[in-house]
Amino acid sequence: MKSLKNDEADEYIPLSIYFTILQILFYFSFILLGCFFNEFLATQIAVLNIPLSFAMGLAVILLGTFLTVIYVIVVNRNEES
């Protein structure tokens, strides 16, 4: 397993910043909806019979996992070449 040189590691910083900003925006939009529009989040999703707040909270977690997987794939693909 080779380690990244400083220059190689620096090229992934913009990608990680974009992913972090996306995650923060999604998370805080969920929090703001909970603070100001909690009756909207209390609505039930008809097909699943769960509240919208649960689905959105799960989406926040899954987005973080998805972004992490994408980042690891991109970094590993470029590290191998």
C-alpha positions as CSV (number, residue, x, y, z in Angstrom):
1,M,0.0,0.0,0.0
2,K,1.6,3.2,-1.1
3,S,1.1,6.5,0.7
4,L,0.0,9.6,-1.2
5,K,2.5,12.3,-1.6
6,N,1.5,15.8,-0.4
7,D,0.8,17.0,-3.9
8,E,-1.4,13.9,-4.7
9,A,-3.4,14.3,-1.5
10,D,-4.0,18.0,-2.2
11,E,-5.9,17.2,-5.5
12,Y,-8.7,15.5,-3.5
13,I,-9.3,18.5,-1.2
14,P,-11.8,20.2,-3.5
15,L,-13.8,17.0,-3.9
16,S,-14.0,16.5,-0.2
17,I,-15.0,20.1,0.3
18,Y,-17.8,19.7,-2.2
19,F,-19.1,16.6,-0.6
20,T,-18.9,18.1,2.9
21,I,-20.8,21.2,1.8
22,L,-23.5,19.0,0.2
23,Q,-23.8,16.9,3.4
24,I,-24.0,20.0,5.6
25,L,-26.6,21.7,3.4
26,F,-28.8,18.5,3.4
27,Y,-28.4,18.1,7.1
28,F,-29.2,21.7,8.0
29,S,-32.2,21.8,5.6
30,F,-33.5,18.8,7.5
31,I,-32.9,20.5,10.9
32,L,-34.5,23.7,9.7
33,L,-37.6,21.8,8.4
34,G,-37.8,20.2,11.8
35,C,-37.6,23.6,13.6
36,F,-40.0,25.6,11.4
37,F,-42.2,23.1,9.5
38,N,-42.5,20.3,11.9
39,E,-46.2,19.6,10.8
40,F,-44.8,19.0,7.3
41,L,-42.3,16.4,8.6
42,A,-45.1,14.7,10.6
43,T,-47.0,13.8,7.5
44,Q,-47.1,10.1,6.8
45,I,-45.7,8.6,3.6
46,A,-48.7,6.7,2.3
47,V,-46.9,3.7,0.7
48,L,-44.5,3.0,3.6
49,N,-46.7,4.3,6.5
50,I,-43.8,6.1,8.2
51,P,-43.4,9.8,8.9
52,L,-41.5,12.0,6.5
53,S,-39.1,12.9,9.2
54,F,-37.9,9.4,9.6
55,A,-37.4,9.0,5.8
56,M,-35.5,12.3,5.6
57,G,-33.3,11.4,8.6
58,L,-32.5,8.1,7.0
59,A,-31.7,10.0,3.8
60,V,-29.2,12.2,5.6
61,I,-27.4,9.1,6.9
62,L,-27.5,7.3,3.5
63,L,-26.2,10.5,1.7
64,G,-23.2,10.6,4.1
65,T,-22.5,6.9,3.4
66,F,-23.0,7.3,-0.4
67,L,-20.7,10.3,-0.5
68,T,-18.0,8.4,1.5
69,V,-18.2,5.5,-0.8
70,I,-17.9,7.7,-3.9
71,Y,-14.9,9.5,-2.4
72,V,-13.1,6.3,-1.6
73,I,-13.8,4.9,-5.1
74,V,-12.4,8.1,-6.7
75,V,-9.3,8.2,-4.5
76,N,-8.5,4.5,-4.9
77,R,-9.0,4.6,-8.7
78,N,-6.6,7.5,-9.0
79,E,-4.1,6.0,-6.5
80,E,-3.9,2.7,-8.5
81,S,-3.1,4.5,-11.8
